[in-house]
Amino acid sequence: MRLAPGILRAALAQAAILAGMGAAHAQELNLYTSREPGLVEPLLKAFTETTGIKVNTVFLKDGLAERVASEGESSPADLLMAVDAGNLADLVDKGLTQPVESDVLTSAIPENLRDPGNQWFALSMRARVVYAANDLDIDSITYEDLADPEWKGRICIRSGQHPYNTALFSAFMTHHDAAATEEWLTGLKANLARKAGGGDRDGAKDIGGGICDIAIANSYYVGLMQSGKGGDEQKAWGEAIKVILPTFEDGGTHVNISGAAVAKHAPNRNEAVQLLEYLVSDEAQKIYAEANYEYPVKSGAPIDPIIASFGELKVDPVPLTEIVKNRKEASELVDRVGFDH
């Protein structure tokens, strides 16, 4: 049966409107992130300029997994971005993610820095390094050395229960057993110059103040301090130290990550995958380096000169998925040895 010209025109017009709505819908995605807005906005702006896809951002300082779980199948979340491999593993364990098969991602991101089932992917790295006083005659150290009595009363560190440190202690456990880790933590505690606490930048401050000779802290804080972004006082802290990239005796330097996963019920899955793939592009990896002094995950991507001055980073090859399995036991060991008391 042939449609009357008027009816046909109306049908075609309606189809065009629906197609336009679909196109508009396809040109956006919803990002749930626990990363500070200032750190992700430059990346999202560049992505939108490159692709035309708008990113609606929901910032959640805490409770990312709980928010997505409570929304269930009707959740508008497309991409979930978090700091710390443990937080990403929790999203997977709670059934809030879905696998992504992408040659772009698997070729750019080393195997030990992504979920073996491709549920989450690292996008940038920060190394757990040693800050040392500029006049200290030392240019290399292992994590195991930190428990040596030579360092008694000379080390500063933040709380052992902070995720930065439980991740390091968990990594130590993958190279040694639980008993050896407990012994090491006991030795490390005995070497503290003050009670474990404060932040990573306080380690640099206290080295400058003569309280300790070395501190265990994250690499990117040095960029924030020495660049002057933290103000003149913090710049002075940063200038009081040099950075050593420690390694495990049978491995490399411990790193933690920021990363992302596509939400299980993502309504804009294709756009979420596009953003993931963009974030490992040379352009995006350069922005990561400039915005927060982080290491790129993609080999050959540019590194900020301050961070590059530390020397070549040899990332510990142990898969992050293996490290996060030890978090609970590492936390229990921190309490058992009274590390924070």
Secondary structure, DSSP 8 states (H G I E B T S, - for coil): ----HHHHHHHHHHHHHHHHHHHHHHTEEEEEE-S-HHHHHHHHHHHHHHH--EEEEEE-SS-HHHHHHHHGGG----EEEEESHHHHHHHHHTT-B-----HHHHHHS-GGGB-TTSS-EEEEEEEEEEEEETT---S--BTGGGGSGGGTT-EE---TTSHHHHHHHHHHHHHS-HHHHHHHHHHHHHTBSS-S-S-HHHHHHHHHTTS-SEEEEETHHHHHHHTSTT-HHHHHHHHTEEEE--B-TTS-B-EEEEEEEEBTT-TTHHHHHHHHHHTTSHHHHHHHHHHH--EESSTT----HHHHTT----B--S-HHHHHTTHHHHHHHHHHTTTT-
